[in-house]
């Protein structure tokens, strides 16, 4: 049995992708044999969060503790060195992955109540390939009897097959969220005049990136587009934040690929309420992101949600 469980392959034209049972994540995505995400081998355990699904919260939660509707909860500290709970509860869970066609796969999982998150979420992620690239649609439904807090993200590392320093980056964000030594938010500030202003495309250089960006500028179709070399990662309005991480301090990815993580909320949202989604019983929330394997977002539709 492989460490990431069942492997479901998607293929259309010269595009290939693999979705895995463990975590319901994206293990690989390539075009014409060139890897566009820095994935991992089929016989390896996922490391550095590669392609993982971050639900019901992305990023960190301070002390793993929060209150919702007057109810106090305590989660396990999955990042004990910084005393945080990190990246949700489904990264290592078994998902049911069903393939409905050569270019499409659907991953489903029920997150049942547990200590620290006494709520029920029915989760569905549809991965699809088309001439526009990769499209990922995530839907969460509150399958319980009480309202629940919710946030979502995903953790792909983009790669152009070279160290990131010389790669041109564009992040259409007006605001960056600075963090402390525990990777928890300190303050939001304008990117104007800082080394973190990537609204105009420029090489990454020696800039260390481990920052959440928000106030994203969007094109006429409502999508925000982050350009990395000849790749475009796009996200719809449900993703109001994007985390950009150059991997410094993480040896197996350090400055060899760039994590571009669409997020519905920033770190610590369960405590601060910023960007936090409240799902009433029976209510669903859908968010969509994708990767277009070319730089010019206007050359085609860039995988716009249909």
C-alpha positions in Angstrom: 0.0 0.0 0.0 1.4 3.4 -1.0 1.9 6.1 1.7 -0.5 8.4 0.0 -3.0 5.6 -0.7 -4.9 5.2 -3.9 -3.6 7.2 -6.8 -6.2 8.6 -9.3 -4.7 9.8 -12.6 -6.2 12.6 -14.7 -5.2 13.1 -18.3 -6.2 15.3 -21.2 -4.0 16.1 -24.1 -0.5 16.6 -22.8 -1.6 17.4 -19.3 -1.4 14.9 -16.4 -2.3 15.1 -12.7 -2.6 12.7 -9.8 -5.0 13.1 -6.9 -4.4 10.9 -3.8 -6.6 9.2 -1.2 -4.6 10.5 1.8 -5.7 14.0 2.3 -7.5 14.3 -1.0 -4.6 16.4 -2.2 -2.9 17.0 -5.5 0.3 15.0 -5.8 1.5 16.0 -9.3 0.5 18.2 -12.2 2.5 18.3 -15.4 2.2 19.5 -19.0 4.1 17.8 -21.8 6.3 16.0 -19.3 7.3 19.2 -17.4 6.2 19.3 -13.7 4.3 22.5 -12.8 3.9 21.7 -9.2 6.7 20.5 -6.9 5.0 17.2 -5.8 6.3 14.0 -4.3 6.9 10.4 -5.4 4.2 7.8 -5.3 6.2 5.7 -2.8 6.9 8.7 -0.5 4.9 10.3 2.3 3.9 13.9 1.5 6.3 16.5 3.0 6.2 20.3 3.5 2.4 20.3 2.9 2.8 19.6 -0.8 -0.6 19.9 -2.5 -2.5 19.3 0.7 -6.0 20.4 1.5 -6.2 22.8 4.5 -9.7 22.5 6.1 -11.4 23.6 8.3 -8.8 26.3 8.7 -5.6 27.1 6.7 -2.4 28.2 8.3 -1.9 28.6 12.1 -4.3 28.8 15.1 -2.7 30.2 18.2 -2.5 27.7 21.1 -5.0 25.6 19.2 -7.7 27.4 21.3 -10.8 29.4 20.2 -14.4 30.2 21.0 -17.3 30.0 18.7 -20.9 30.9 19.7 -19.8 30.9 23.3 -18.3 27.4 23.2 -14.6 27.1 24.0 -12.6 24.5 22.1 -9.1 23.2 22.4 -7.4 21.5 19.4 -4.2 19.4 19.5 -1.0 21.3 18.9 0.0 19.9 15.5 2.9 22.4 15.4 4.2 21.9 18.9 7.4 23.9 18.4 5.4 27.1 17.9 2.4 26.0 20.1 0.0 26.2 17.2 -2.6 24.0 15.5 -1.7 24.1 11.8 -3.5 23.5 8.5 -6.7 21.9 9.7 -7.8 18.4 10.3 -8.0 16.5 7.0 -4.5 16.4 5.6 -3.8 12.9 6.8 -7.4 11.5 6.6 -8.6 9.0 4.1 -10.7 10.5 1.3 -12.9 8.6 -1.1 -11.5 9.4 -4.6 -13.8 8.6 -7.5 -12.8 9.2 -11.1 -15.7 10.1 -13.4 -13.7 10.7 -16.6 -10.2 10.8 -17.9 -9.8 14.5 -17.1 -11.8 14.7 -13.8 -11.7 13.3 -10.3 -13.8 14.0 -7.2 -12.5 13.5 -3.7 -15.0 13.3 -0.8 -14.6 13.2 2.9 -16.8 13.6 6.0 -15.1 15.4 8.9 -17.0 14.1 11.9 -17.1 15.8 15.4 -13.9 15.4 17.4 -12.2 17.1 20.4 -11.6 20.7 19.4 -13.9 20.7 16.4 -17.3 19.3 17.5 -18.9 19.9 14.1 -19.7 17.8 11.0 -18.5 18.8 7.5 -19.2 17.0 4.3 -16.4 17.9 1.9 -16.2 17.6 -1.9 -13.2 18.6 -4.1 -13.5 18.3 -7.9 -10.2 18.3 -9.8 -10.6 18.8 -13.6 -8.3 19.3 -16.6 -9.3 21.2 -19.7 -7.6 23.2 -22.5 -7.5 26.0 -19.9 -5.4 24.0 -17.4 -6.2 22.7 -13.9 -9.3 23.7 -12.0 -10.0 22.8 -8.4 -13.5 23.4 -6.9 -13.9 22.8 -3.1 -17.4 22.6 -1.5 -18.0 22.3 2.2 -21.5 21.6 3.6 -22.4 21.8 7.3 -23.9 18.3 7.8 -24.4 18.9 11.5 -27.2 20.4 13.6 -25.3 23.5 14.8 -23.5 26.4 13.1 -19.8 25.8 12.6 -16.7 27.9 11.8 -15.0 27.2 8.5 -12.0 28.2 6.4 -10.2 26.5 3.5 -7.0 26.6 1.6 -4.7 24.4 -0.5 -0.9 24.1 -0.5 0.5 23.7 -4.1 4.2 24.5 -4.7 4.7 26.0 -8.2 7.9 25.1 -10.1 9.5 26.1 -13.3 12.4 23.7 -12.9 14.8 26.2 -11.5 15.7 28.1 -8.3 13.1 30.8 -7.6 15.5 33.7 -7.2 15.6 34.5 -11.0 11.9 33.8 -11.6 9.6 36.7 -12.2 6.7 37.0 -9.8 3.5 39.0 -9.8 1.2 39.1 -6.8 -1.7 41.6 -7.4 -2.1 42.4 -3.7 -2.3 45.8 -2.0 -1.9 44.5 1.5 0.5 42.1 3.3 0.0 40.6 6.7 3.2 40.6 8.8 3.7 37.8 11.2 5.6 37.1 14.5 8.0 34.4 15.3 5.2 31.9 15.7 3.9 32.7 12.2 0.8 34.4 13.7 -0.5 37.7 12.3 0.8 40.9 13.8 -0.5 43.6 11.5 -1.7 44.3 8.0 0.0 47.0 6.1 0.2 48.4 2.5 2.8 46.8 0.3 3.7 50.2 -1.2 7.4 51.0 -0.9 8.3 47.6 0.6 10.2 44.6 -0.8 6.9 42.7 -0.8 5.3 44.8 -3.5 5.0 42.4 -6.4 2.2 44.1 -8.2 4.5 44.9 -11.0 6.2 41.7 -12.2 9.9 41.4 -11.1 12.4 38.7 -10.2 12.1 37.3 -6.6 15.8 37.8 -6.0 16.8 37.2 -2.4 13.4 38.2 -1.0 12.3 35.8 1.7 8.6 35.1 1.4 6.4 33.7 4.1 3.6 36.1 4.0 -0.2 36.3 3.5 -1.4 38.8 1.0 -4.9 40.3 0.7 -6.8 43.2 -1.0 -6.2 41.3 -4.2 -6.7 43.1 -7.5 -9.0 41.1 -9.7 -9.5 41.0 -13.5 -12.9 41.7 -15.1 -13.9 38.0 -14.7 -13.5 38.4 -10.9 -10.3 36.3 -10.7 -7.1 37.2 -9.0 -4.0 35.9 -10.9 -0.6 35.3 -9.4 2.0 34.9 -12.1 5.2 32.8 -11.4 7.4 32.6 -14.4 5.3 31.1 -17.2 2.6 29.8 -14.8 -0.6 31.5 -13.5 -2.3 30.5 -10.4 -5.8 32.0 -10.3 -8.5 32.1 -7.6 -12.0 33.3 -7.3 -13.5 35.8 -4.9 -14.0 33.2 -2.2 -10.2 33.2 -1.8 -9.6 36.6 -0.4 -6.1 35.7 0.8 -3.0 34.1 -0.7 0.0 32.8 1.2 3.3 33.0 -0.6 6.2 30.9 0.8 9.7 30.6 -0.6 10.5 27.6 1.6 13.4 29.1 3.5 14.1 26.8 6.5 12.4 23.9 4.9 15.3 22.0 3.3 13.4 19.8 0.7 11.7 22.8 -0.9 13.9 25.8 0.1 13.9 28.3 -2.8 13.5 25.5 -5.3 9.7 26.0 -5.7 7.2 28.6 -4.5 4.2 27.7 -2.4 1.2 29.8 -3.6 -1.7 29.0 -1.2 -5.2 30.3 -1.9 -7.0 30.8 1.4 -10.5 31.9 2.4 -9.1 33.4 5.6 -5.7 34.2 7.1 -4.0 32.6 10.0 -5.7 32.7 13.4 -9.1 33.4 11.9 -10.8 31.0 14.4 -9.7 33.5 17.1 -9.9 36.8 15.3 -12.9 36.2 13.1 -11.1 37.8 10.1 -12.4 36.1 6.9 -14.1 33.4 9.0 -17.0 31.7 7.3 -20.0 30.8 9.5 -21.9 27.8 8.0 -25.4 27.2 9.2 -26.8 23.7 9.3 -27.3 22.5 5.7 -25.4 25.5 4.3 -22.6 25.1 1.7 -19.7 27.2 0.7 -17.7 26.7 -2.6 -14.3 28.1 -3.6 -12.4 27.7 -6.8 -8.8 28.0 -7.8 -6.6 26.7 -10.6 -3.4 26.7 -12.6 -3.0 27.9 -16.1 0.3 26.7 -17.7 1.1 30.0 -19.5 2.0 33.5 -18.3 -0.5 35.6 -20.3 -3.8 35.3 -18.6 -5.6 36.8 -21.5 -4.3 34.3 -24.1 -7.1 32.0 -23.1 -9.8 32.0 -20.5 -7.3 30.8 -17.8 -9.7 28.2 -16.5 -12.3 30.7 -15.3 -15.0 29.0 -13.2 -18.0 27.8 -15.3 
